Amino acid sequence: MSNHNFLTIKLMRLPKLSTLALSLGLIFAGQVAQAQTSDPGTGGPGSDAGNDARGSCKSTTICFTKRWIFVGNANLGGSRLEQNIYFKKLSELVNNAKTWGYNGIAIGSKGFGALLAETPDNDHRYYQENLEALVKLAEEKGVDLIPVGASPDLPLIRNNSKQGVDLIEAVPVKPQTFVVNGQEARLKEPATPLLNDGDFAISDAGWAVMPGNVNGPVTLIIDKVDRDPSNLNNPKSAKFITTTGGSGTGYARLIRSFWGLDKHTAYRVSFWVKTSNFNTKDPTKVNHLYFQAFSLNSDPKGNPLYVNASSPAGWGTDANGEWNGEANVINGTQGWTQYNLDINTLNAKDIAIQFRVSNAPAADGALWLDDVQIREVGLPHPVRRDTLPFTVTSPNGSTKYTEHVDYKVAPEKLVIIPTGAIKNGQELLVTSFQSAKQFMSAYTTPASACSPAYFKEQGDIYDKISKLFKNSSDFFIYHDEWRVMNWDPACNTGTAGAYLARTTRTLLDTFHSIKPMNMYIWNDMYDPKHNAKKEYFAVNGDLTDVLNKENGLTPDPTFTIMNWIEENQVDSLKNFSEHGFKQMIALDYGDDKNLTKTRKWLASLSAADTQGVKKVEGFMYTTWIDIKDGDDYGRLQDVAKLIQDNYKPYWPTQKVPLSQ
């Protein structure tokens, strides 16, 4: 082996974080009621009966008749009733919600996919029993429980085994030349590699260094440390360091850009990593190396093509072309270890890859990076269904070969059938579709909504949810940061906005045919001020026209936008109002003790009110901190009191005062 140059990353400690002062239980026990309301309404979807039961406001345009609490991930299956920490915490919220001024709790539980399990495993054994007990308690307390579900990944839970169809989103791979060698055909290797300085032997060459928010220099220098000390033909290496005088915030980045590539090209990225004491200030926790890939088509900052939320360093493929059993895990101290992951250029000709490290290891911690390679890969994790074209032809396309007669499809190769027409040494042109799994997540990759099976699965789950939450007239559709969509040619909807509008409209119609309820949905994917952009992650096409009338998603008295935008709040509120949609606002978002974020939202709402915004019917206290992990629900009373004291026209007057 030849001598290798490598990248060393050294970073400073983060400042000590403050601890939360009170537990959720102490706050529940110690705070005095600030507000009370009448029972939630029982009117049907789109009716005003619920608003009458919940009181009326001085304001005719904004009235918080719905005051909800959001609990995003209630893992209710592992143990029974009070032995389950999620059940216990949720019960405390239900028992106290009305006293604190709230009348609803939106509860998500992994999309409620466990309701489809015919034989619940240990993690789901008490799932149904615990939910039934919560529903009963909420009915007794007069609190509305709003189920949160219908996420776009949900149809993948059982459909693949039940229907025999892989509904996962899959992206096209450009036509590739394969060469037959004996009983198999594999991709013809390109004459030159895409990356020729991944060993850092040419100093920094085409690599760029970005310090992020680090206060202090970040430099790439030549050093004499290598992955293979047995061969010293090339003593150069790269060392990436930050000074100990840094702020401890932000990231250090190593970036490489590529120009003029082919669209829809599948690449496998591999790299070697070594670490030493690469820990955070907490010695029990390791720091992370992040891998990301970006399109440089329109945004100079880059639009993400690969950002795996399940694994910062990506998820690799084994020697047989199958997914590894676990993610690319990098330990705090380890010897040289090779990792890989698969990307696709999608609609981009110009891309960049990035290795990123947060500034959080121990003072003497380091990470070395070496031998980065990028090569085109054939048939990576191919997805087969009738709507996805898969062809094998002669190079000029004149002869088309038949699956199961001439060849069989396997990961990264074609298996040649001896009795078929394909001969040894022959070149073939192969078109295929690559699984989008791992591009954005290992576990929540969306299903394609181009098949009736998508809506059948969503409907089956909704049917079970609506029967369990029998007293609720509300359902929350979880369309949030939908990062892969609109790749199946069968949809034939044109823009991504048209795809999203059609999918949402069909989903609403499906649910209403089973049980009519009021429907709520996050704003971001429908909001040009938020995520409805011309280019958004691995979405195929323009989202900005999602609310165009011709796409079919028009205002409906049973449909409400839950607006969680943190910037451009006034413009966002005005946009949905001008289109005729009802709205609620998502407050708090991990706020500080001064309720800075909440005050900003309320000020934006007040400003929007003066500019003609109408039909804002409530707010939802929203936090993404797991309910079992601390006291992030401790600001509930403070938020309610802030609104009551400073935005009285928006707070309903009670028809029947309740005792303290």
PEDA-V679017 format. One record per backbone hydrogen bond with DSSP energy under -0.5 kcal/mol. NH is the residue of the N-H (numbers start at 1). CO is the residue of the C=O. E is the energy in kcal/mol with one decimal. If there is no record, write none. Layout:
NH CO E
NH CO E
//
This chain:
5 199 -0.8
7 369 -3.7
9 367 -2.9
10 8 -0.5
10 240 -1.1
27 23 -2.0
28 24 -2.5
29 25 -2.3
30 26 -2.4
31 27 -2.0
35 99 -1.1
40 142 -1.0
47 44 -2.0
52 48 -2.1
53 49 -2.2
54 50 -1.6
55 52 -1.1
56 653 -0.7
59 649 -2.1
63 616 -2.2
64 650 -3.3
65 63 -2.2
65 617 -0.7
66 617 -1.8
67 65 -0.6
68 66 -0.5
68 619 -2.5
69 104 -1.5
70 621 -2.7
71 69 -0.5
71 106 -2.9
74 108 -3.2
75 73 -0.9
76 74 -1.5
83 80 -2.4
84 81 -2.4
85 83 -0.6
88 84 -2.5
89 85 -2.5
90 86 -2.6
91 87 -2.4
92 88 -1.8
93 89 -1.9
94 90 -2.7
95 91 -2.7
96 92 -1.4
97 93 -1.9
100 96 -1.7
101 98 -1.1
102 97 -2.7
103 67 -2.4
104 67 -1.3
105 144 -2.8
106 69 -2.7
107 105 -0.6
107 146 -2.5
108 71 -2.7
108 106 -0.5
109 148 -0.6
112 109 -2.0
113 110 -1.4
115 112 -1.6
116 113 -2.0
117 114 -1.5
124 121 -1.5
125 121 -0.5
125 122 -0.7
126 77 -2.3
127 124 -1.3
130 126 -2.6
131 127 -2.2
132 128 -2.6
133 129 -2.0
134 130 -2.1
135 131 -2.6
136 132 -2.1
137 133 -2.3
138 134 -2.8
139 135 -2.0
140 136 -2.0
141 137 -1.9
142 138 -0.8
142 139 -0.6
143 138 -2.5
144 103 -2.4
146 105 -2.8
146 144 -0.6
147 145 -0.7
147 474 -0.6
148 107 -2.1
149 147 -0.5
149 476 -2.6
154 151 -1.8
156 153 -1.8
157 154 -2.0
159 155 -0.9
162 158 -2.2
163 159 -3.2
164 159 -0.8
164 160 -0.8
165 159 -0.7
166 384 -0.6
167 165 -0.9
169 446 -2.3
171 434 -2.9
173 432 -2.5
174 264 -3.3
176 430 -2.7
178 176 -0.6
178 428 -2.8
179 186 -2.9
180 426 -2.7
181 184 -3.4
184 181 -1.0
185 414 -2.2
186 179 -1.8
188 177 -3.0
194 374 -0.9
195 374 -0.5
200 197 -1.4
203 200 -0.7
205 202 -1.0
207 204 -3.2
208 255 -3.2
210 253 -2.2
214 211 -1.5
216 214 -1.0
219 241 -1.2
221 219 -0.6
221 239 -1.9
223 237 -2.2
225 223 -0.5
231 228 -1.2
238 6 -1.7
239 221 -2.0
240 8 -3.0
241 219 -1.5
241 239 -0.6
242 10 -1.3
243 217 -0.9
246 243 -1.4
252 357 -2.8
253 210 -2.9
254 355 -2.6
255 208 -3.0
256 353 -2.3
257 206 -0.5
258 351 -3.1
261 349 -3.2
264 346 -2.3
265 262 -0.7
267 343 -1.9
268 375 -3.2
269 267 -0.5
269 341 -2.8
270 373 -2.7
271 339 -2.1
272 370 -2.7
273 337 -2.3
274 368 -1.9
275 334 -1.8
276 366 -2.2
278 332 -3.3
279 277 -2.1
280 282 -0.7
280 285 -2.3
283 281 -0.8
285 282 -2.4
287 278 -2.4
290 288 -0.6
290 356 -3.4
291 312 -2.8
292 354 -2.1
293 306 -1.7
294 352 -2.9
295 303 -3.5
296 350 -3.2
300 298 -0.6
302 299 -1.8
303 295 -2.4
305 293 -3.3
306 293 -1.8
307 439 -2.6
309 307 -0.9
309 440 -2.9
311 308 -0.7
314 311 -2.3
318 322 -3.4
321 318 -1.9
324 316 -2.6
328 314 -2.3
329 327 -1.2
330 328 -0.5
331 329 -0.5
334 275 -1.4
337 273 -1.9
339 271 -2.8
341 269 -1.8
342 315 -0.5
343 267 -2.7
345 265 -2.0
348 345 -2.5
351 258 -2.0
352 294 -2.1
353 256 -2.7
354 292 -2.7
355 254 -2.6
356 290 -2.7
356 354 -0.5
357 252 -2.5
358 288 -0.7
359 250 -1.5
360 358 -2.0
362 277 -0.7
362 279 -0.7
365 362 -2.1
366 276 -1.8
367 9 -1.5
368 274 -3.3
369 7 -2.4
370 272 -2.1
371 5 -0.6
372 198 -2.2
373 270 -2.7
375 268 -2.1
377 266 -2.0
381 379 -0.7
382 379 -0.6
383 433 -2.1
388 385 -2.0
389 387 -0.7
391 431 -1.3
393 429 -2.3
394 399 -2.1
397 394 -2.1
401 392 -3.0
404 407 -3.6
405 402 -1.3
406 402 -3.5
407 402 -1.0
408 415 -2.1
410 413 -2.2
412 379 -2.4
413 410 -1.8
414 185 -2.2
415 408 -2.8
416 183 -2.1
416 414 -0.7
417 406 -1.9
418 416 -0.6
420 417 -2.3
425 180 -1.5
426 423 -1.6
428 178 -2.7
429 393 -2.7
430 176 -3.0
430 428 -0.6
431 391 -2.2
432 173 -0.9
434 171 -3.3
435 380 -0.5
435 381 -2.3
436 169 -2.3
438 441 -2.3
439 436 -1.7
440 436 -0.5
447 152 -2.8
448 167 -3.5
451 448 -0.5
454 451 -1.5
455 451 -0.7
456 452 -2.1
457 453 -2.4
458 454 -2.0
459 455 -2.4
460 456 -2.2
461 457 -2.0
462 458 -2.5
463 459 -2.4
464 460 -1.6
465 461 -2.5
466 462 -3.1
467 463 -1.5
468 464 -1.8
469 465 -3.3
470 467 -0.5
470 468 -1.3
472 469 -1.4
475 518 -2.5
476 147 -2.8
477 475 -0.6
477 520 -3.4
478 149 -3.2
479 477 -1.5
480 478 -0.8
483 481 -1.1
485 538 -0.8
491 488 -1.7
495 493 -0.8
497 542 -2.6
499 495 -1.9
500 496 -2.8
501 497 -2.5
502 498 -2.6
503 499 -2.7
504 500 -2.6
505 501 -2.7
506 502 -2.6
507 503 -2.2
508 504 -2.6
509 505 -2.4
510 506 -2.4
511 507 -2.5
512 508 -2.6
513 509 -1.7
514 510 -0.8
514 511 -0.9
515 511 -2.8
518 473 -3.4
519 558 -3.9
520 475 -2.0
521 560 -1.7
522 477 -0.8
523 562 -1.9
526 523 -2.1
527 524 -1.0
528 526 -0.6
530 527 -2.4
531 524 -1.7
532 524 -0.7
532 527 -2.1
533 531 -2.2
538 483 -1.5
539 536 -2.1
540 485 -2.3
541 539 -1.1
543 533 -2.7
546 543 -1.8
548 545 -2.0
551 548 -1.9
552 549 -1.9
554 552 -1.4
559 556 -2.2
560 519 -2.5
561 582 -2.8
562 521 -3.5
563 561 -0.8
563 584 -3.1
564 562 -0.6
572 568 -2.2
573 569 -2.6
574 570 -2.5
575 571 -2.3
576 572 -2.0
577 573 -2.2
578 574 -2.9
579 575 -1.3
580 577 -1.3
581 576 -2.4
582 559 -0.8
583 615 -2.6
584 561 -2.4
585 618 -1.7
586 563 -2.8
587 585 -0.8
587 620 -1.9
589 587 -1.6
589 622 -2.2
590 622 -0.6
595 592 -1.8
599 595 -2.7
600 596 -2.0
601 597 -2.2
602 598 -2.5
603 599 -2.3
604 600 -2.4
605 601 -2.7
606 602 -2.4
607 603 -2.3
608 604 -2.6
609 605 -2.2
610 606 -1.5
611 607 -0.6
611 608 -0.8
612 609 -1.4
613 608 -2.2
615 61 -0.6
616 61 -1.6
617 583 -2.7
617 615 -0.7
619 66 -2.0
620 585 -2.5
621 68 -3.0
622 587 -2.4
622 620 -0.6
629 626 -2.1
634 631 -2.0
636 633 -1.3
639 635 -2.5
640 636 -2.0
641 637 -2.7
642 638 -2.3
643 639 -2.0
644 640 -2.5
645 641 -2.7
646 642 -1.9
647 643 -2.7
650 647 -1.9
651 647 -0.6
651 648 -1.3
652 650 -0.5
653 56 -2.9
//
